[in-house]
């Protein structure tokens, strides 16, 4: 078995390539991801979605206030 990877810059070329592969009766798989994510990134996104659904969210104002307080605590030792 040989694997061939082809990157197409022009999406209009995809149907032509598919027609050729079909004509040659070759199996193929199309991935249309511009930026594939790692397993750790996917897990982080899933965890964030779970937090959001469970209501574990904070506003920007809340986060800024917490950061400001943490920095003040660090300065005051």
N, CA, C and O atoms as a Tripos MOL2 file, in Angstrom:
@<TRIPOS>MOLECULE
protein
  308   307    77     0     0
PROTEIN
NO_CHARGES

@<TRIPOS>ATOM
      1 N           0.8440   -1.1780    0.0000 N.3       1 UNK1
      2 CA          0.0000    0.0000    0.0000 C.3       1 UNK1
      3 C           0.8860    1.2360    0.0000 C.2       1 UNK1
      4 O           1.8880    1.2900    0.7130 O.2       1 UNK1
      5 N           0.5190    2.2150   -0.7910 N.am      2 UNK2
      6 CA          1.2350    3.4770   -0.8840 C.3       2 UNK2
      7 C           0.2560    4.5870   -0.5560 C.2       2 UNK2
      8 O          -0.8880    4.5640   -1.0110 O.2       2 UNK2
      9 N           0.6940    5.5550    0.2290 N.am      3 UNK3
     10 CA         -0.1410    6.7060    0.5650 C.3       3 UNK3
     11 C           0.3820    7.9260   -0.1730 C.2       3 UNK3
     12 O           1.5810    8.2030   -0.1610 O.2       3 UNK3
     13 N          -0.5010    8.6330   -0.7990 N.am      4 UNK4
     14 CA         -0.1630    9.8430   -1.5390 C.3       4 UNK4
     15 C          -0.9020   11.0030   -0.8890 C.2       4 UNK4
     16 O          -2.1210   10.9500   -0.7260 O.2       4 UNK4
     17 N          -0.1770   12.0460   -0.5180 N.am      5 UNK5
     18 CA         -0.7830   13.2400    0.0560 C.3       5 UNK5
     19 C          -0.6860   14.3630   -0.9630 C.2       5 UNK5
     20 O           0.3900   14.6470   -1.4900 O.2       5 UNK5
     21 N          -1.7990   14.9890   -1.2310 N.am      6 UNK6
     22 CA         -1.8460   16.0850   -2.2000 C.3       6 UNK6
     23 C          -2.4630   17.2930   -1.5150 C.2       6 UNK6
     24 O          -3.5070   17.1870   -0.8730 O.2       6 UNK6
     25 N          -1.8140   18.4380   -1.6550 N.am      7 UNK7
     26 CA         -2.3600   19.6800   -1.1230 C.3       7 UNK7
     27 C          -2.8100   20.5440   -2.2950 C.2       7 UNK7
     28 O          -2.0370   20.8260   -3.2110 O.2       7 UNK7
     29 N          -4.0640   20.9530   -2.2480 N.am      8 UNK8
     30 CA         -4.6200   21.7770   -3.3220 C.3       8 UNK8
     31 C          -4.8240   23.2010   -2.8160 C.2       8 UNK8
     32 O          -5.4580   23.4200   -1.7840 O.2       8 UNK8
     33 N          -4.2850   24.1520   -3.5450 N.am      9 UNK9
     34 CA         -4.5010   25.5510   -3.2010 C.3       9 UNK9
     35 C          -5.7920   26.0740   -3.8130 C.2       9 UNK9
     36 O          -6.4340   26.9720   -3.2690 O.2       9 UNK9
     37 N          -6.1590   25.5030   -4.9460 N.am     10 UNK10
     38 CA         -7.3520   25.9560   -5.6480 C.3      10 UNK10
     39 C          -8.4560   24.9320   -5.4660 C.2      10 UNK10
     40 O          -8.3890   23.8260   -6.0030 O.2      10 UNK10
     41 N          -9.4700   25.3090   -4.7060 N.am     11 UNK11
     42 CA        -10.5560   24.3750   -4.3990 C.3      11 UNK11
     43 C         -11.2820   23.9140   -5.6620 C.2      11 UNK11
     44 O         -11.8810   22.8390   -5.6760 O.2      11 UNK11
     45 N         -11.2320   24.7130   -6.7080 N.am     12 UNK12
     46 CA        -11.9010   24.3300   -7.9610 C.3      12 UNK12
     47 C         -11.2480   23.1130   -8.6000 C.2      12 UNK12
     48 O         -11.8680   22.4510   -9.4320 O.2      12 UNK12
     49 N          -9.9990   22.8010   -8.2240 N.am     13 UNK13
     50 CA         -9.3050   21.6390   -8.7790 C.3      13 UNK13
     51 C          -9.7550   20.3270   -8.1330 C.2      13 UNK13
     52 O          -9.5130   19.2540   -8.6860 O.2      13 UNK13
     53 N         -10.3970   20.4010   -6.9860 N.am     14 UNK14
     54 CA        -10.7920   19.1900   -6.2640 C.3      14 UNK14
     55 C         -11.7260   18.2960   -7.0740 C.2      14 UNK14
     56 O         -11.4700   17.0940   -7.1450 O.2      14 UNK14
     57 N         -12.7850   18.8030   -7.6870 N.am     15 UNK15
     58 CA        -13.6620   17.9140   -8.4660 C.3      15 UNK15
     59 C         -12.9350   17.2130   -9.6170 C.2      15 UNK15
     60 O         -13.2380   16.0640   -9.9390 O.2      15 UNK15
     61 N         -11.9900   17.8980  -10.2230 N.am     16 UNK16
     62 CA        -11.2310   17.2910  -11.3220 C.3      16 UNK16
     63 C         -10.3950   16.1300  -10.7920 C.2      16 UNK16
     64 O         -10.3520   15.0570  -11.3930 O.2      16 UNK16
     65 N          -9.7340   16.3570   -9.6630 N.am     17 UNK17
     66 CA         -8.9180   15.3050   -9.0600 C.3      17 UNK17
     67 C          -9.7900   14.1350   -8.6140 C.2      17 UNK17
     68 O          -9.4160   12.9770   -8.8020 O.2      17 UNK17
     69 N         -10.9420   14.4260   -8.0270 N.am     18 UNK18
     70 CA        -11.8550   13.3670   -7.6070 C.3      18 UNK18
     71 C         -12.3160   12.5370   -8.8040 C.2      18 UNK18
     72 O         -12.3740   11.3100   -8.7260 O.2      18 UNK18
     73 N         -12.6370   13.1930   -9.8900 N.am     19 UNK19
     74 CA        -13.0760   12.4790  -11.0940 C.3      19 UNK19
     75 C         -11.9780   11.5440  -11.5900 C.2      19 UNK19
     76 O         -12.2510   10.4100  -11.9840 O.2      19 UNK19
     77 N         -10.7430   12.0220  -11.5680 N.am     20 UNK20
     78 CA         -9.6170   11.1970  -12.0060 C.3      20 UNK20
     79 C          -9.4370    9.9870  -11.0910 C.2      20 UNK20
     80 O          -9.2710    8.8630  -11.5660 O.2      20 UNK20
     81 N          -9.4720   10.2170   -9.7870 N.am     21 UNK21
     82 CA         -9.3050    9.1140   -8.8360 C.3      21 UNK21
     83 C         -10.4370    8.1030   -8.9700 C.2      21 UNK21
     84 O         -10.2110    6.8960   -8.8950 O.2      21 UNK21
     85 N         -11.6460    8.5960   -9.1650 N.am     22 UNK22
     86 CA        -12.7880    7.6970   -9.3610 C.3      22 UNK22
     87 C         -12.6180    6.8870  -10.6410 C.2      22 UNK22
     88 O         -12.8730    5.6830  -10.6610 O.2      22 UNK22
     89 N         -12.1900    7.5500  -11.7000 N.am     23 UNK23
     90 CA        -11.9870    6.8640  -12.9940 C.3      23 UNK23
     91 C         -10.9600    5.7560  -12.8700 C.2      23 UNK23
     92 O         -11.0990    4.6940  -13.4780 O.2      23 UNK23
     93 N          -9.9210    6.0120  -12.0740 N.am     24 UNK24
     94 CA         -8.8700    5.0080  -11.8550 C.3      24 UNK24
     95 C          -9.2720    3.9880  -10.7880 C.2      24 UNK24
     96 O          -8.5120    3.0690  -10.4830 O.2      24 UNK24
     97 N         -10.4720    4.1550  -10.2230 N.am     25 UNK25
     98 CA        -10.9960    3.2750   -9.1750 C.3      25 UNK25
     99 C         -10.0590    3.2050   -7.9710 C.2      25 UNK25
    100 O          -9.8250    2.1380   -7.4040 O.2      25 UNK25
    101 N          -9.5300    4.3710   -7.5970 N.am     26 UNK26
    102 CA         -8.6540    4.4620   -6.4350 C.3      26 UNK26
    103 C          -9.4490    4.9530   -5.2300 C.2      26 UNK26
    104 O         -10.2970    5.8370   -5.3530 O.2      26 UNK26
    105 N          -9.1700    4.3750   -4.0710 N.am     27 UNK27
    106 CA         -9.8000    4.8330   -2.8470 C.3      27 UNK27
    107 C          -9.0670    6.0870   -2.3760 C.2      27 UNK27
    108 O          -7.8490    6.2000   -2.5110 O.2      27 UNK27
    109 N          -9.8340    7.0250   -1.8200 N.am     28 UNK28
    110 CA         -9.2070    8.2450   -1.3080 C.3      28 UNK28
    111 C         -10.0260    8.8080   -0.1630 C.2      28 UNK28
    112 O         -11.1910    8.4630    0.0350 O.2      28 UNK28
    113 N          -9.3780    9.6840    0.5810 N.am     29 UNK29
    114 CA         -9.9970   10.3250    1.7360 C.3      29 UNK29
    115 C          -9.6710   11.8090    1.6570 C.2      29 UNK29
    116 O          -8.5200   12.1780    1.4250 O.2      29 UNK29
    117 N         -10.6630   12.6560    1.8450 N.am     30 UNK30
    118 CA        -10.4520   14.0950    1.7630 C.3      30 UNK30
    119 C         -10.5440   14.6980    3.1610 C.2      30 UNK30
    120 O         -11.5270   14.4950    3.8730 O.2      30 UNK30
    121 N          -9.5270   15.4270    3.5380 N.am     31 UNK31
    122 CA         -9.5350   16.1830    4.7820 C.3      31 UNK31
    123 C          -9.5260   17.6510    4.4100 C.2      31 UNK31
    124 O          -8.7000   18.0960    3.6120 O.2      31 UNK31
    125 N         -10.4290   18.3850    4.9790 N.am     32 UNK32
    126 CA        -10.5180   19.7980    4.6570 C.3      32 UNK32
    127 C         -10.2700   20.6290    5.9110 C.2      32 UNK32
    128 O         -11.1010   21.4480    6.3020 O.2      32 UNK32
    129 N          -9.1310   20.4080    6.5250 N.am     33 UNK33
    130 CA         -8.7720   21.1390    7.7260 C.3      33 UNK33
    131 C          -7.6120   22.0630    7.4140 C.2      33 UNK33
    132 O          -6.5560   21.6310    6.9510 O.2      33 UNK33
    133 N          -7.8250   23.3350    7.6740 N.am     34 UNK34
    134 CA         -6.7380   24.2800    7.4670 C.3      34 UNK34
    135 C          -5.6990   24.1920    8.5830 C.2      34 UNK34
    136 O          -4.4990   24.3220    8.3420 O.2      34 UNK34
    137 N          -6.1780   23.9700    9.8040 N.am     35 UNK35
    138 CA         -5.2830   23.9170   10.9510 C.3      35 UNK35
    139 C          -5.6720   22.7430   11.8420 C.2      35 UNK35
    140 O          -6.4810   22.9080   12.7550 O.2      35 UNK35
    141 N          -5.1160   21.5730   11.5980 N.am     36 UNK36
    142 CA         -5.4770   20.4220   12.4320 C.3      36 UNK36
    143 C          -5.0740   20.6620   13.8930 C.2      36 UNK36
    144 O          -4.0290   21.2470   14.1760 O.2      36 UNK36
    145 N          -5.9170   20.2030   14.7970 N.am     37 UNK37
    146 CA         -5.6710   20.3850   16.2240 C.3      37 UNK37
    147 C          -5.1000   19.1160   16.8320 C.2      37 UNK37
    148 O          -5.4080   18.0060   16.4000 O.2      37 UNK37
    149 N          -4.2570   19.3020   17.8490 N.am     38 UNK38
    150 CA         -3.6830   18.1580   18.5550 C.3      38 UNK38
    151 C          -4.7390   17.5580   19.4760 C.2      38 UNK38
    152 O          -5.7830   18.1620   19.7220 O.2      38 UNK38
    153 N          -4.4530   16.3700   19.9770 N.am     39 UNK39
    154 CA         -5.3710   15.7040   20.9080 C.3      39 UNK39
    155 C          -5.5520   16.5560   22.1670 C.2      39 UNK39
    156 O          -6.6650   16.6770   22.6790 O.2      39 UNK39
    157 N          -4.4690   17.1420   22.6640 N.am     40 UNK40
    158 CA         -4.5420   17.9800   23.8690 C.3      40 UNK40
    159 C          -5.4220   19.2130   23.6200 C.2      40 UNK40
    160 O          -6.1900   19.6150   24.4940 O.2      40 UNK40
    161 N          -5.3070   19.8060   22.4310 N.am     41 UNK41
    162 CA         -6.1370   20.9660   22.1010 C.3      41 UNK41
    163 C          -7.6100   20.5780   22.0330 C.2      41 UNK41
    164 O          -8.4680   21.2980   22.5430 O.2      41 UNK41
    165 N          -7.9050   19.4370   21.4010 N.am     42 UNK42
    166 CA         -9.2840   18.9630   21.3250 C.3      42 UNK42
    167 C          -9.8640   18.6760   22.7040 C.2      42 UNK42
    168 O         -11.0270   18.9780   22.9690 O.2      42 UNK42
    169 N          -9.0480   18.0900   23.5860 N.am     43 UNK43
    170 CA         -9.4970   17.8120   24.9540 C.3      43 UNK43
    171 C          -9.7630   19.1120   25.7030 C.2      43 UNK43
    172 O         -10.7340   19.2080   26.4530 O.2      43 UNK43
    173 N          -8.9080   20.1110   25.5060 N.am     44 UNK44
    174 CA         -9.1010   21.4030   26.1540 C.3      44 UNK44
    175 C         -10.3830   22.0830   25.7010 C.2      44 UNK44
    176 O         -11.0970   22.6800   26.5070 O.2      44 UNK44
    177 N         -10.6690   21.9910   24.4200 N.am     45 UNK45
    178 CA        -11.9090   22.5610   23.8850 C.3      45 UNK45
    179 C         -13.1170   21.8420   24.4730 C.2      45 UNK45
    180 O         -14.0920   22.4830   24.8670 O.2      45 UNK45
    181 N         -13.0570   20.5170   24.5340 N.am     46 UNK46
    182 CA        -14.1640   19.7370   25.0940 C.3      46 UNK46
    183 C         -14.3900   20.1030   26.5590 C.2      46 UNK46
    184 O         -15.5330   20.2500   26.9930 O.2      46 UNK46
    185 N         -13.3090   20.2510   27.3180 N.am     47 UNK47
    186 CA        -13.4300   20.6220   28.7340 C.3      47 UNK47
    187 C         -14.0380   22.0100   28.8710 C.2      47 UNK47
    188 O         -14.8820   22.2420   29.7370 O.2      47 UNK47
    189 N         -13.6120   22.9270   28.0210 N.am     48 UNK48
    190 CA        -14.1670   24.2820   28.0440 C.3      48 UNK48
    191 C         -15.6560   24.2890   27.7260 C.2      48 UNK48
    192 O         -16.4210   25.0450   28.3250 O.2      48 UNK48
    193 N         -16.0620   23.4510   26.7880 N.am     49 UNK49
    194 CA        -17.4850   23.3630   26.4450 C.3      49 UNK49
    195 C         -18.2910   22.7870   27.6120 C.2      49 UNK49
    196 O         -19.4060   23.2320   27.8830 O.2      49 UNK49
    197 N         -17.7180   21.7980   28.2970 N.am     50 UNK50
    198 CA        -18.3850   21.2360   29.4780 C.3      50 UNK50
    199 C         -18.5330   22.3020   30.5500 C.2      50 UNK50
    200 O         -19.5950   22.4230   31.1620 O.2      50 UNK50
    201 N         -17.4690   23.0840   30.7850 N.am     51 UNK51
    202 CA        -17.5380   24.1660   31.7690 C.3      51 UNK51
    203 C         -18.6280   25.1670   31.3970 C.2      51 UNK51
    204 O         -19.4050   25.6000   32.2480 O.2      51 UNK51
    205 N         -18.6760   25.5290   30.1200 N.am     52 UNK52
    206 CA        -19.6790   26.4890   29.6560 C.3      52 UNK52
    207 C         -21.0950   25.9570   29.8830 C.2      52 UNK52
    208 O         -21.9580   26.6740   30.3900 O.2      52 UNK52
    209 N         -21.3290   24.6960   29.5050 N.am     53 UNK53
    210 CA        -22.6550   24.1040   29.6720 C.3      53 UNK53
    211 C         -23.0490   24.0100   31.1390 C.2      53 UNK53
    212 O         -24.2310   24.0930   31.4750 O.2      53 UNK53
    213 N         -22.0530   23.8350   32.0200 N.am     54 UNK54
    214 CA        -22.3230   23.7170   33.4520 C.3      54 UNK54
    215 C         -22.3940   25.0840   34.1380 C.2      54 UNK54
    216 O         -22.6140   25.1690   35.3460 O.2      54 UNK54
    217 N         -22.2050   26.1540   33.3550 N.am     55 UNK55
    218 CA        -22.2960   27.4960   33.9270 C.3      55 UNK55
    219 C         -21.0290   27.9630   34.6190 C.2      55 UNK55
    220 O         -21.0420   28.9740   35.3210 O.2      55 UNK55
    221 N         -19.9420   27.2420   34.4300 N.am     56 UNK56
    222 CA        -18.6730   27.6360   35.0570 C.3      56 UNK56
    223 C         -17.9570   28.6300   34.1310 C.2      56 UNK56
    224 O         -16.9650   28.3050   33.4770 O.2      56 UNK56
    225 N         -18.4980   29.8440   34.1060 N.am     57 UNK57
    226 CA        -17.9630   30.8860   33.2410 C.3      57 UNK57
    227 C         -17.7690   32.1700   34.0450 C.2      57 UNK57
    228 O         -18.3690   32.3410   35.1060 O.2      57 UNK57
    229 N         -16.9360   33.0630   33.5380 N.am     58 UNK58
    230 CA        -16.6710   34.3470   34.1910 C.3      58 UNK58
    231 C         -16.6710   35.4330   33.1250 C.2      58 UNK58
    232 O         -16.2590   35.2010   31.9880 O.2      58 UNK58
    233 N         -17.1320   36.6070   33.4960 N.am     59 UNK59
    234 CA        -17.1030   37.7310   32.5720 C.3      59 UNK59
    235 C         -15.6780   38.2870   32.5030 C.2      59 UNK59
    236 O         -14.8430   37.9970   33.3600 O.2      59 UNK59
    237 N         -15.4220   39.0780   31.4840 N.am     60 UNK60
    238 CA        -14.1210   39.7220   31.3450 C.3      60 UNK60
    239 C         -13.8420   40.6000   32.5580 C.2      60 UNK60
    240 O         -12.7190   40.6260   33.0600 O.2      60 UNK60
    241 N         -14.8450   41.3110   33.0240 N.am     61 UNK61
    242 CA        -14.6840   42.1890   34.1830 C.3      61 UNK61
    243 C         -14.2910   41.3740   35.4160 C.2      61 UNK61
    244 O         -13.4190   41.7920   36.1780 O.2      61 UNK61
    245 N         -14.9160   40.2300   35.6160 N.am     62 UNK62
    246 CA        -14.5800   39.3690   36.7600 C.3      62 UNK62
    247 C         -13.1410   38.8720   36.6680 C.2      62 UNK62
    248 O         -12.4140   38.8830   37.6620 O.2      62 UNK62
    249 N         -12.7330   38.4440   35.4980 N.am     63 UNK63
    250 CA        -11.3730   37.9290   35.3130 C.3      63 UNK63
    251 C         -10.3590   39.0350   35.5390 C.2      63 UNK63
    252 O          -9.3430   38.8150   36.1980 O.2      63 UNK63
    253 N         -10.6170   40.2190   35.0030 N.am     64 UNK64
    254 CA         -9.6990   41.3400   35.1930 C.3      64 UNK64
    255 C          -9.5680   41.7010   36.6670 C.2      64 UNK64
    256 O          -8.4720   42.0010   37.1390 O.2      64 UNK64
    257 N         -10.6740   41.6740   37.3910 N.am     65 UNK65
    258 CA        -10.6420   41.9800   38.8250 C.3      65 UNK65
    259 C          -9.8280   40.9340   39.5830 C.2      65 UNK65
    260 O          -9.0600   41.2790   40.4810 O.2      65 UNK65
    261 N          -9.9900   39.6610   39.2290 N.am     66 UNK66
    262 CA         -9.2240   38.5960   39.8990 C.3      66 UNK66
    263 C          -7.7320   38.7350   39.6230 C.2      66 UNK66
    264 O          -6.9080   38.5530   40.5200 O.2      66 UNK66
    265 N          -7.3870   39.0560   38.3800 N.am     67 UNK67
    266 CA         -5.9720   39.2400   38.0330 C.3      67 UNK67
    267 C          -5.3970   40.4320   38.7920 C.2      67 UNK67
    268 O          -4.2960   40.3590   39.3380 O.2      67 UNK67
    269 N          -6.1460   41.5210   38.8210 N.am     68 UNK68
    270 CA         -5.6960   42.7240   39.5360 C.3      68 UNK68
    271 C          -5.4600   42.4000   41.0140 C.2      68 UNK68
    272 O          -4.4690   42.8400   41.5960 O.2      68 UNK68
    273 N          -6.3590   41.6420   41.6120 N.am     69 UNK69
    274 CA         -6.2280   41.2640   43.0250 C.3      69 UNK69
    275 C          -5.0140   40.3470   43.2430 C.2      69 UNK69
    276 O          -4.2700   40.5230   44.2070 O.2      69 UNK69
    277 N          -4.8180   39.3780   42.3530 N.am     70 UNK70
    278 CA         -3.6640   38.4690   42.4700 C.3      70 UNK70
    279 C          -2.3690   39.2350   42.3700 C.2      70 UNK70
    280 O          -1.4410   38.9780   43.1370 O.2      70 UNK70
    281 N          -2.2800   40.1830   41.4310 N.am     71 UNK71
    282 CA         -1.0610   40.9800   41.2930 C.3      71 UNK71
    283 C          -0.8100   41.8310   42.5290 C.2      71 UNK71
    284 O           0.3280   41.9670   42.9770 O.2      71 UNK71
    285 N          -1.8790   42.4030   43.0790 N.am     72 UNK72
    286 CA         -1.7300   43.1920   44.3010 C.3      72 UNK72
    287 C          -1.2560   42.3080   45.4550 C.2      72 UNK72
    288 O          -0.4070   42.7220   46.2430 O.2      72 UNK72
    289 N          -1.8020   41.0910   45.5570 N.am     73 UNK73
    290 CA         -1.3850   40.1670   46.6100 C.3      73 UNK73
    291 C           0.0980   39.7930   46.4580 C.2      73 UNK73
    292 O           0.8210   39.6970   47.4490 O.2      73 UNK73
    293 N           0.5390   39.5860   45.2280 N.am     74 UNK74
    294 CA          1.9440   39.2420   44.9920 C.3      74 UNK74
    295 C           2.8680   40.4120   45.3430 C.2      74 UNK74
    296 O           3.9510   40.1980   45.8880 O.2      74 UNK74
    297 N           2.4580   41.6250   45.0420 N.am     75 UNK75
    298 CA          3.2770   42.8020   45.3620 C.3      75 UNK75
    299 C           3.3880   43.0050   46.8710 C.2      75 UNK75
    300 O           4.4310   43.4210   47.3760 O.2      75 UNK75
    301 N           2.3040   42.7080   47.5810 N.am     76 UNK76
    302 CA          2.2820   42.9290   49.0310 C.3      76 UNK76
    303 C           2.8730   41.7710   49.8120 C.2      76 UNK76
    304 O           3.0400   41.8400   51.0300 O.2      76 UNK76
    305 N           3.1870   40.7000   49.0860 N.am     77 UNK77
    306 CA          3.8560   39.5580   49.6820 C.3      77 UNK77
    307 C           3.0350   38.8360   50.6360 C.2      77 UNK77
    308 O           3.4850   37.8460   51.2120 O.2      77 UNK77
@<TRIPOS>BOND
     1     1     2 1
     2     2     3 1
     3     3     4 2
     4     3     5 am
     5     5     6 1
     6     6     7 1
     7     7     8 2
     8     7     9 am
     9     9    10 1
    10    10    11 1
    11    11    12 2
    12    11    13 am
    13    13    14 1
    14    14    15 1
    15    15    16 2
    16    15    17 am
    17    17    18 1
    18    18    19 1
    19    19    20 2
    20    19    21 am
    21    21    22 1
    22    22    23 1
    23    23    24 2
    24    23    25 am
    25    25    26 1
    26    26    27 1
    27    27    28 2
    28    27    29 am
    29    29    30 1
    30    30    31 1
    31    31    32 2
    32    31    33 am
    33    33    34 1
    34    34    35 1
    35    35    36 2
    36    35    37 am
    37    37    38 1
    38    38    39 1
    39    39    40 2
    40    39    41 am
    41    41    42 1
    42    42    43 1
    43    43    44 2
    44    43    45 am
    45    45    46 1
    46    46    47 1
    47    47    48 2
    48    47    49 am
    49    49    50 1
    50    50    51 1
    51    51    52 2
    52    51    53 am
    53    53    54 1
    54    54    55 1
    55    55    56 2
    56    55    57 am
    57    57    58 1
    58    58    59 1
    59    59    60 2
    60    59    61 am
    61    61    62 1
    62    62    63 1
    63    63    64 2
    64    63    65 am
    65    65    66 1
    66    66    67 1
    67    67    68 2
    68    67    69 am
    69    69    70 1
    70    70    71 1
    71    71    72 2
    72    71    73 am
    73    73    74 1
    74    74    75 1
    75    75    76 2
    76    75    77 am
    77    77    78 1
    78    78    79 1
    79    79    80 2
    80    79    81 am
    81    81    82 1
    82    82    83 1
    83    83    84 2
    84    83    85 am
    85    85    86 1
    86    86    87 1
    87    87    88 2
    88    87    89 am
    89    89    90 1
    90    90    91 1
    91    91    92 2
    92    91    93 am
    93    93    94 1
    94    94    95 1
    95    95    96 2
    96    95    97 am
    97    97    98 1
    98    98    99 1
    99    99   100 2
   100    99   101 am
   101   101   102 1
   102   102   103 1
   103   103   104 2
   104   103   105 am
   105   105   106 1
   106   106   107 1
   107   107   108 2
   108   107   109 am
   109   109   110 1
   110   110   111 1
   111   111   112 2
   112   111   113 am
   113   113   114 1
   114   114   115 1
   115   115   116 2
   116   115   117 am
   117   117   118 1
   118   118   119 1
   119   119   120 2
   120   119   121 am
   121   121   122 1
   122   122   123 1
   123   123   124 2
   124   123   125 am
   125   125   126 1
   126   126   127 1
   127   127   128 2
   128   127   129 am
   129   129   130 1
   130   130   131 1
   131   131   132 2
   132   131   133 am
   133   133   134 1
   134   134   135 1
   135   135   136 2
   136   135   137 am
   137   137   138 1
   138   138   139 1
   139   139   140 2
   140   139   141 am
   141   141   142 1
   142   142   143 1
   143   143   144 2
   144   143   145 am
   145   145   146 1
   146   146   147 1
   147   147   148 2
   148   147   149 am
   149   149   150 1
   150   150   151 1
   151   151   152 2
   152   151   153 am
   153   153   154 1
   154   154   155 1
   155   155   156 2
   156   155   157 am
   157   157   158 1
   158   158   159 1
   159   159   160 2
   160   159   161 am
   161   161   162 1
   162   162   163 1
   163   163   164 2
   164   163   165 am
   165   165   166 1
   166   166   167 1
   167   167   168 2
   168   167   169 am
   169   169   170 1
   170   170   171 1
   171   171   172 2
   172   171   173 am
   173   173   174 1
   174   174   175 1
   175   175   176 2
   176   175   177 am
   177   177   178 1
   178   178   179 1
   179   179   180 2
   180   179   181 am
   181   181   182 1
   182   182   183 1
   183   183   184 2
   184   183   185 am
   185   185   186 1
   186   186   187 1
   187   187   188 2
   188   187   189 am
   189   189   190 1
   190   190   191 1
   191   191   192 2
   192   191   193 am
   193   193   194 1
   194   194   195 1
   195   195   196 2
   196   195   197 am
   197   197   198 1
   198   198   199 1
   199   199   200 2
   200   199   201 am
   201   201   202 1
   202   202   203 1
   203   203   204 2
   204   203   205 am
   205   205   206 1
   206   206   207 1
   207   207   208 2
   208   207   209 am
   209   209   210 1
   210   210   211 1
   211   211   212 2
   212   211   213 am
   213   213   214 1
   214   214   215 1
   215   215   216 2
   216   215   217 am
   217   217   218 1
   218   218   219 1
   219   219   220 2
   220   219   221 am
   221   221   222 1
   222   222   223 1
   223   223   224 2
   224   223   225 am
   225   225   226 1
   226   226   227 1
   227   227   228 2
   228   227   229 am
   229   229   230 1
   230   230   231 1
   231   231   232 2
   232   231   233 am
   233   233   234 1
   234   234   235 1
   235   235   236 2
   236   235   237 am
   237   237   238 1
   238   238   239 1
   239   239   240 2
   240   239   241 am
   241   241   242 1
   242   242   243 1
   243   243   244 2
   244   243   245 am
   245   245   246 1
   246   246   247 1
   247   247   248 2
   248   247   249 am
   249   249   250 1
   250   250   251 1
   251   251   252 2
   252   251   253 am
   253   253   254 1
   254   254   255 1
   255   255   256 2
   256   255   257 am
   257   257   258 1
   258   258   259 1
   259   259   260 2
   260   259   261 am
   261   261   262 1
   262   262   263 1
   263   263   264 2
   264   263   265 am
   265   265   266 1
   266   266   267 1
   267   267   268 2
   268   267   269 am
   269   269   270 1
   270   270   271 1
   271   271   272 2
   272   271   273 am
   273   273   274 1
   274   274   275 1
   275   275   276 2
   276   275   277 am
   277   277   278 1
   278   278   279 1
   279   279   280 2
   280   279   281 am
   281   281   282 1
   282   282   283 1
   283   283   284 2
   284   283   285 am
   285   285   286 1
   286   286   287 1
   287   287   288 2
   288   287   289 am
   289   289   290 1
   290   290   291 1
   291   291   292 2
   292   291   293 am
   293   293   294 1
   294   294   295 1
   295   295   296 2
   296   295   297 am
   297   297   298 1
   298   298   299 1
   299   299   300 2
   300   299   301 am
   301   301   302 1
   302   302   303 1
   303   303   304 2
   304   303   305 am
   305   305   306 1
   306   306   307 1
   307   307   308 2
@<TRIPOS>SUBSTRUCTURE
     1 UNK1         2 RESIDUE 1 A UNK
     2 UNK2         6 RESIDUE 1 A UNK
     3 UNK3        10 RESIDUE 1 A UNK
     4 UNK4        14 RESIDUE 1 A UNK
     5 UNK5        18 RESIDUE 1 A UNK
     6 UNK6        22 RESIDUE 1 A UNK
     7 UNK7        26 RESIDUE 1 A UNK
     8 UNK8        30 RESIDUE 1 A UNK
     9 UNK9        34 RESIDUE 1 A UNK
    10 UNK10       38 RESIDUE 1 A UNK
    11 UNK11       42 RESIDUE 1 A UNK
    12 UNK12       46 RESIDUE 1 A UNK
    13 UNK13       50 RESIDUE 1 A UNK
    14 UNK14       54 RESIDUE 1 A UNK
    15 UNK15       58 RESIDUE 1 A UNK
    16 UNK16       62 RESIDUE 1 A UNK
    17 UNK17       66 RESIDUE 1 A UNK
    18 UNK18       70 RESIDUE 1 A UNK
    19 UNK19       74 RESIDUE 1 A UNK
    20 UNK20       78 RESIDUE 1 A UNK
    21 UNK21       82 RESIDUE 1 A UNK
    22 UNK22       86 RESIDUE 1 A UNK
    23 UNK23       90 RESIDUE 1 A UNK
    24 UNK24       94 RESIDUE 1 A UNK
    25 UNK25       98 RESIDUE 1 A UNK
    26 UNK26      102 RESIDUE 1 A UNK
    27 UNK27      106 RESIDUE 1 A UNK
    28 UNK28      110 RESIDUE 1 A UNK
    29 UNK29      114 RESIDUE 1 A UNK
    30 UNK30      118 RESIDUE 1 A UNK
    31 UNK31      122 RESIDUE 1 A UNK
    32 UNK32      126 RESIDUE 1 A UNK
    33 UNK33      130 RESIDUE 1 A UNK
    34 UNK34      134 RESIDUE 1 A UNK
    35 UNK35      138 RESIDUE 1 A UNK
    36 UNK36      142 RESIDUE 1 A UNK
    37 UNK37      146 RESIDUE 1 A UNK
    38 UNK38      150 RESIDUE 1 A UNK
    39 UNK39      154 RESIDUE 1 A UNK
    40 UNK40      158 RESIDUE 1 A UNK
    41 UNK41      162 RESIDUE 1 A UNK
    42 UNK42      166 RESIDUE 1 A UNK
    43 UNK43      170 RESIDUE 1 A UNK
    44 UNK44      174 RESIDUE 1 A UNK
    45 UNK45      178 RESIDUE 1 A UNK
    46 UNK46      182 RESIDUE 1 A UNK
    47 UNK47      186 RESIDUE 1 A UNK
    48 UNK48      190 RESIDUE 1 A UNK
    49 UNK49      194 RESIDUE 1 A UNK
    50 UNK50      198 RESIDUE 1 A UNK
    51 UNK51      202 RESIDUE 1 A UNK
    52 UNK52      206 RESIDUE 1 A UNK
    53 UNK53      210 RESIDUE 1 A UNK
    54 UNK54      214 RESIDUE 1 A UNK
    55 UNK55      218 RESIDUE 1 A UNK
    56 UNK56      222 RESIDUE 1 A UNK
    57 UNK57      226 RESIDUE 1 A UNK
    58 UNK58      230 RESIDUE 1 A UNK
    59 UNK59      234 RESIDUE 1 A UNK
    60 UNK60      238 RESIDUE 1 A UNK
    61 UNK61      242 RESIDUE 1 A UNK
    62 UNK62      246 RESIDUE 1 A UNK
    63 UNK63      250 RESIDUE 1 A UNK
    64 UNK64      254 RESIDUE 1 A UNK
    65 UNK65      258 RESIDUE 1 A UNK
    66 UNK66      262 RESIDUE 1 A UNK
    67 UNK67      266 RESIDUE 1 A UNK
    68 UNK68      270 RESIDUE 1 A UNK
    69 UNK69      274 RESIDUE 1 A UNK
    70 UNK70      278 RESIDUE 1 A UNK
    71 UNK71      282 RESIDUE 1 A UNK
    72 UNK72      286 RESIDUE 1 A UNK
    73 UNK73      290 RESIDUE 1 A UNK
    74 UNK74      294 RESIDUE 1 A UNK
    75 UNK75      298 RESIDUE 1 A UNK
    76 UNK76      302 RESIDUE 1 A UNK
    77 UNK77      306 RESIDUE 1 A UNK
